[in-house]
């Protein structure tokens, strides 16, 4: 029920924010993502950055709102994964909420939880929401350091540390890995699953394979 409310609320917010105008062309799995400039950043050393600012890591964009309970409930786990895999992954939280709303949320969150939230937050962000179109939150998109969109999914299933560690390690070492195993990967640009990632997940029995579809 909470997720349904989040989906409906986000859809309404996005309709209001976009003025019901057609959104920009969205990225699909296999798309090449440019080194996007990032602005209006809280909880980070700088207020502006770009995707490349975070180095050779998997970039995990997490779309959320202050009213999404499942989104907020996943933040401690994200924070934990970020600390454990700090050299391999970078979570970036993206919301339509205003700076004031996010600052008030952070005050409440940090007061309630034993550990303050350490993840960077981009507030009042419409353009990136358009490029990674989705009908509800939580929604995540994973980009490798070569700018390839590896996967997107609405839900929390991507928050599996072993899975993210495997994918990050293989991306970091992929030239050696592909050469050693003779694997030729073609990232697809439609709504089909990435067969290579499906195979890796199945081999390691990490999680259910069905969500690896463009949603």
N, C-alpha and C positions, 0 to 999 in steps of 0.2 A: 504494500500500500504506500509506504514511504517513497519507494522508487517511482511509483506512478505519479505521486504528487510532484517529485523532483522533475520528472519528464515534462509534465504539464506546465509547471512553473517556468522551467527553462525555455520551453517553446514559446510561452507568452512573452517572456522577457526578450527573447531574440526577435519576435515579431515586432515588439514595440521599438527595440533598438534599431532594427533595420528599416522601420517604417513600412514594412510589408513590401519592400522592393526586392527584385531578384538579387540573390547573393552572388558573389564572385564565384568563378569556377573552382570547385573543391578539388583537393588532392585525393588521389586514390593510392592504394597499395602499389608500390613500385614507382611512384612519382618521385621526381628529383626536386627536393625542397631547397630553395635558395638560402643563403646565409641571411636570414631575416633579421632586421633590426628589432630590438625589443625595448620598449620604453614603459614608463609608469611602473617601475619595479619597487616593491617593498621587500623588506627582509633579506636584502642583498647588499653587498658592499658598494654597488653603484646603482643609480636610478635608471641607467640605460645600459644596454649590452647588445649582443647578437648571439645567434646560436653557436658560432665559432668561439665565442668568449669562454665557453665551458670546456674547450679542448676536445681530445679524442675520446668521447664518451657517448653512450647511448643517451639521447635526449628523450625524456618521457614527459610529454605535455599532458597535464591533468586538468580537465575542464570541470569546474565546480561552481557552486553558489553558496552563499552563507546560509541559505534555507534548506540545503540538501543534507539531511542527516547521514545517509550512507557515505556521502563524500567526506564529511568531517570525521566520521568514524574511522575512515581509512588513513587519515593523516599520521597517526602514531606509527602505523606499519610502514608507510612511505618514508617517514623520518628515519626509522630504524634501518630500512634497506639502504637509504642514502648514506648513512654513517658506515654501514658494513661494506658497501660497494662504492665508496666515494671516488675511487679512481676509475670507475667503469661506467657509472650511470649518473645522470643529473635529472632530478625531478624539477619541473617548473609548473607551478599552479597558475591557472588562468581563469579569470572570472569577469563577468559583466558588472559586478558590484563596484560601487564607487570607492575612492580612497578612504573616505570617512567610514564607510560601512566596513571595509576590510580592517582598518585600524581598530575599530571597536570590536570586531570579531576576534582579532589577535589578542586584545586585552582580556577578553572573556576566556578564550581558549587557553592562553598561557597561565591564567589564574587557576583554571580548573584542572589542568594537567600538570603532572610532576615535571615534565620537560617542555620548555618553550618550543614552539614550532620553528624549525630552522630553514625551511624550504623557501626559496624565492617565490614571490607572488606578483603576478602582473594583473593590475586592476583596470576596470573600465575598458576592457579590450574587446573590440568588435571585429576588427579585420581578421585576426587569427581565428576567431570563432567561425568566421565565414569560410576560411580556407580549409578548415577541418570540420565540415558541416556535420551536425549531429542533432538528434531530436530530444536528447535528454542527458542528464548527468547522473552519476559520474561517467565521463568519457575520456579515454586515453588514446594517445597516438605516440608511437615509438619511431624515432628517426635515428639512423646511424650517423657516424661522424663524416660519412661521405655524402650525406644529404638525402639518403634514400628512405622513403617512408616504408618501414617494415610491416607495420600492422596498426590497426585501430580496433577498438572495441568499447562498447558501452557496458560498464560493469566493473567489478573489482578483481576479476579473475587474473589480470596481468600482474597483480601484486603477489608474485611468487618469487622469493629471493633466489632459489636454486635455478629457476627458469631464466630469470633476468641475468644471473651470473653467467650461465651457459651461453646465452645469446650474445652478451657483451664480450665475453672472452673470445668467442668465435668471430665476432666482427673485428675485434682488435687484431686478431691473428688470421684473418680470413684468407689472405693471399697464401700464406704457408699452409693453412688448413685445406684450401681448395686444391692446391698443387699436390699435397700429400695424398689426398683421397680421390683426386681426379673428378671433383665435383664441379659441374658447370651450372650456375644458378641464374635463372632468368626471373627477375622480379616482375610480377604481373601487374598490369595497370587496369584491371577491371575488378569485378566483385567476387572473384574466385579466391580460394585460399592460396597462400604461399606454400607450395608443395614441399620445399626444402624445410621450412619451419615446422610444418605438420609432421614430417618424417622425424625430425629431431625430437619433437615433443613426444611422439609415439615411442621412440626408442628409449627415452628416459622416463616415460610414464609420469610426467610431471602433473599434468592437468587435463581436463576435458578438451578435446580438440575442436569441438564444434564452434566456439566463438571466433576462430581465426578467419572471419569473413568481414569484408568491409560492411559496416552497418550504416 
